[in-house]
């Protein structure tokens, strides 16, 4: 399942792919692993027991402050959530531009 996805997405890739995938019925979640929500972004706190209930094939984009910790733990996340796609947010919360937006091409 993860073969078609890279290990990490930039903010732009995350926003563009979220629009595209959600049109196809795939849920994309930005997962907060540090208890610091990103301003102007819909995030979900890392709660494994609740995340396991998300639909099969959902995409989890984990973030920390710099992206390093979530990238280091990516194998752990993939083992914990084998039915979902697990990615890391490149640059983490520190590189998130709160007013950056992408337009829907359709």
ROMI-660523 format. One record per atom (N, C-alpha, C): x negated, y, z. Coordinates in steps of 0.001 Angstrom, whole numbers, plus 500000, padded with zeros to 6 digits. Layout:
XYZ
...
***
This chain:
499177498798500000
500000500000500000
499137501259500000
498066501314500794
497247502506500922
496303502718499749
496247501781498799
495307501887497700
495590503087496811
496823503534496742
497145504671495894
496971506006496614
496613505978497875
496435507190498667
494984507316499117
494459508541499130
493107508751499678
493169508674501204
492023508783501870
492005508763503329
492380510110503937
492283511163503153
492645512478503696
493240513372502614
494043514324503077
494635515330502228
494240516705502743
494057517637501829
493918519039502208
495319519565502534
495393520779503032
496699521376503299
497512521463502017
496898521896500943
497630522023499688
498139520664499209
497289519636499264
497719518298498854
498859517806499727
498763518080501015
499811517668501954
501144518312501588
501135519607501358
502379520317501049
502951519901499693
502088519788498685
502553519378497347
503088517946497351
502337517045497990
502753515645498023
503999515431498867
504166516241499904
505379516137500725
506619516429499875
506557517484499073
507681517827498196
507950516688497218
506899516241496568
507016515196495550
507534513880496141
506938513440497238
507313512152497829
508710512175498442
509072513280499069
510394513335499691
511502513322498637
511224513814497426
512187513692496334
512380512225495945
511365511411496189
511423509979495888
511944509173497076
512313509869498155
512850509195499333
511803508716500317
510565509202500170
509485508815501086
509312509919502120
509370509546503378
509232510507504467
507746510805504699
507403512090504841
506029512520505107
506040513292506420
505237512817507387
505195513441508704
503806513965509013
503722515176509521
502474515766509988
502392515465511483
501431514618511863
501365514095513226
500316514830514057
500774515449515136
499946516218516066
499324515271517095
497993515086517041
497324514191517993
496693514952519161
496821516290519188
496141517104520199
497080517982521027
498368517779520846
499392518564521556
499271520057521280
498939520386520013
498880521783519567
499586521858518215
500877522160518215
501597522258516946
500988523322516036
501119523121514752
500648524089513770
501766525098513534
501424526387513632
502416527440513420
502986527356512007
504276527512511888
505003527519510615
504952526184509871
504682525104510589
504691523770509974
505513522850510865
506224521951510241
507006520980511000
506071519834511384
505834519680512680
504935518637513164
505673517713514120
505091516552514347
505643515604515294
504512515140516203
504752515146517503
503745514708518455
503455513221518273
502186512868518387
501766511475518256
502353510656519403
503357509862519087
504030508981520039
504197507633519343
503232506714519545
503245505444518801
504551504674518868
505190504631520004
506416503847520149
507523504383519229
507583505699519054
508589506293518176
508177506221516708
506888506364516449
506413506321515063
506607504953514426
506557503911515229
506753502561514690
508157502376514117
509094503210514547
510472503126514056
510691503876512744
509679504591512275
509816505326511018
509908504333509857
510580504710508779
510781503785507655
509466503274507065
509513502040506606
508351501450505942
507988502300504729
506694502540504535
506240503352503420
506141504835503728
506588505246504917
506450506649505311
504968507015505320
504687508291505121
503300508763505121
503064509571506391
502072509149507171
501688509847508390
500393510602508112
500416511915508266
499223512735508101
498825513212509495
497799512577510058
497348512880511405
496410514081511386
496532514934512407
495595516052512501
495117516260513927
493892516825514013
493299517256515271
492812518687515019
491889519183515809
491415520551515598
490582520704514332
489703519731514050
488773519871512925
488953518834511825
489740517805512080
489897516719511115
488920515577511342
487891515811512132
486868514789512357
487384513627513209
488041513923514306
488524512865515212
489573511986514534
490495512600513792
491515511782513131
490904510962512002
489888511486511336
489214510714510297
488470509540510931
487836509779512087
487127508715512800
488082507621513282
489319507992513610
490302507036514131
491228506469513058
491004506809511814
491922506416510750
492110504898510674
491046504128510833
491175502658510811
492088502183511938
491959502805513098
492825502467514244
494291502753513920
494552503918513323
495928504274512960
496487503302511918
495670502936510951
496124502023509899
496469500648510469
495715500204511467
496015498915512120
497288499011512958
497452500147513623
498615500348514492
499907500503513699
499814501081512492
500989501342511661
500794500728510276
500781499402510182
500503498743508894
501600498931507841
502797499289508247
503907499446507297
504020500875506773
503197501762507317
503203503148506874
501837503485506266
501782504577505544
500530505067504975
499951506077505965
498694505899506340
498055506784507316
496920507564506661
496952508881506845
495944509780506291
495496510755507366
494388511417507104
493893512468507983
494026513801507252
494297514862507989
494376516201507405
492970516783507359
492462517013506169
491099517528505993
490973518917506637
489987519056507494
489771520335508184
490640520521509409
491630519661509576
492498519709510743
493251521021510900
493654521242512119
494438522434512456
493653523719512203
492341523652512381
491493524836512222
491487525416510819
491722524574509813
491712525047508433
493108525283507869
494124525081508682
495501525265508208
495783526752508077
496185527185506892
496551528589506662
498055528699506843
498459529376507896
499865529339508297
500823529947507285
500374530830506424
501284531450505467
501121530883504056
500294529860503916
500099529228502606
501344528432502240
501800528614501016
503000527888500560
502754527367499154
503443526305498825
503438525817497451
504873525897496951
505003526140495673
506327526226495083
506691524889494453
507929524540494530
508428523328493906
508421523533492401
507735522650491683
507605522788490234
508916522549489494
509853521870490116
511128521550489428
512133522648489544
***
